[in-house]
Amino acid sequence: SPSAPSPVTLRPITRHPPPHHPHQCEDAPSLEYIARFIARTQQRYTQRGGVRPFGVSSILAGFGKDGQPQIYQIDPSGNYFAWKANAIGGGHLQPMKEVLAEGGGGGSG
């Protein structure tokens, strides 16, 4: 059973590819792969006892191999979502509505 995570449990993931990455020696892992890995790590701690020790959602942003920006939201439950634009926190809906009204993106994709 996993022990309670320390505040630095996820920090090394963003600095070095996970050890089981299939392209470890050839290509850098994709942003989607890192988002999935972080989500699975968070979910692993959620499985036992139904607690969510990480307790916050995260936004992971970067660029794909095609040079296009990518944004992923990672929830403490272990779910992750791709977005064109996103915000997290209290009062985030109004700014998102403004971005969508201006044609700035939104939704999965």
C-alpha positions as CSV (number, residue, x, y, z in Angstrom):
1,S,0.0,0.0,0.0
2,P,1.4,3.4,-0.9
3,S,2.5,5.7,1.9
4,A,1.4,9.3,2.2
5,P,3.1,11.4,-0.4
6,S,5.4,14.2,0.5
7,P,5.1,17.6,-1.1
8,V,7.9,16.8,-3.5
9,T,6.5,13.4,-4.7
10,L,5.6,14.7,-8.2
11,R,8.4,17.3,-8.6
12,P,11.0,14.8,-10.1
13,I,8.5,13.6,-12.7
14,T,8.6,16.9,-14.6
15,R,12.4,17.0,-14.6
16,H,13.2,13.4,-15.8
17,P,11.1,11.0,-18.0
18,P,9.5,8.2,-16.1
19,P,11.9,5.2,-16.0
20,H,9.5,3.0,-18.0
21,H,9.1,5.5,-20.9
22,P,9.3,3.4,-24.1
23,H,11.3,6.0,-26.0
24,Q,13.6,6.9,-23.1
25,C,16.8,7.0,-25.2
26,E,15.3,8.4,-28.4
27,D,12.5,10.9,-27.9
28,A,11.4,13.1,-25.1
29,P,8.0,11.9,-23.6
30,S,5.0,13.8,-25.0
31,L,3.1,16.2,-22.7
32,E,0.1,13.8,-22.8
33,Y,2.3,11.0,-21.6
34,I,3.6,13.1,-18.7
35,A,0.0,14.2,-17.8
36,R,-1.1,10.6,-17.8
37,F,1.8,9.5,-15.7
38,I,1.2,12.3,-13.1
39,A,-2.6,11.4,-13.1
40,R,-1.8,7.7,-12.5
41,T,0.6,8.6,-9.7
42,Q,-2.1,10.8,-8.0
43,Q,-4.7,8.1,-8.5
44,R,-2.5,5.4,-6.9
45,Y,-2.6,7.4,-3.6
46,T,-6.4,7.8,-3.9
47,Q,-7.1,4.1,-4.3
48,R,-6.5,3.2,-0.6
49,G,-8.9,4.7,1.9
50,G,-10.6,7.1,-0.6
51,V,-8.4,10.1,0.4
52,R,-6.9,12.5,-2.0
53,P,-3.6,13.6,-0.4
54,F,-2.6,15.9,-3.3
55,G,-5.9,17.9,-2.9
56,V,-5.4,20.3,-5.8
57,S,-5.8,20.3,-9.6
58,S,-2.9,21.1,-11.7
59,I,-2.4,22.6,-15.2
60,L,0.5,21.2,-17.3
61,A,1.3,23.2,-20.4
62,G,3.9,22.8,-23.1
63,F,4.3,22.2,-26.8
64,G,3.7,19.1,-28.9
65,K,6.1,17.7,-31.5
66,D,4.2,19.8,-34.1
67,G,5.0,23.0,-32.2
68,Q,1.4,23.6,-31.2
69,P,0.7,24.5,-27.6
70,Q,-1.0,21.9,-25.4
71,I,-2.7,22.3,-22.0
72,Y,-3.7,19.4,-19.7
73,Q,-5.7,19.7,-16.5
74,I,-4.8,17.0,-13.9
75,D,-7.2,16.4,-11.1
76,P,-6.4,14.7,-7.7
77,S,-8.8,11.9,-8.6
78,G,-6.4,10.8,-11.4
79,N,-8.3,12.2,-14.3
80,Y,-6.7,14.4,-16.9
81,F,-8.2,16.4,-19.7
82,A,-6.8,18.2,-22.7
83,W,-7.9,21.8,-23.3
84,K,-7.4,24.7,-25.7
85,A,-7.8,27.1,-22.7
86,N,-8.2,26.5,-19.0
87,A,-8.2,28.1,-15.6
88,I,-8.5,26.5,-12.1
89,G,-9.7,28.1,-8.9
90,G,-12.4,30.2,-7.4
91,G,-14.1,32.5,-9.9
92,H,-12.5,30.8,-12.9
93,L,-15.7,30.5,-14.9
94,Q,-16.1,34.2,-15.8
95,P,-12.6,34.7,-17.3
96,M,-13.1,31.4,-19.2
97,K,-16.4,32.7,-20.6
98,E,-14.7,35.9,-21.8
99,V,-11.9,33.9,-23.5
100,L,-14.5,31.7,-25.3
101,A,-16.5,34.7,-26.3
102,E,-13.4,36.2,-27.9
103,G,-12.8,33.0,-29.9
104,G,-9.8,31.9,-27.8
105,G,-10.6,28.2,-27.7
106,G,-12.0,25.9,-25.2
107,G,-13.3,22.4,-24.8
108,S,-11.3,19.2,-25.3
109,G,-9.0,18.8,-28.1
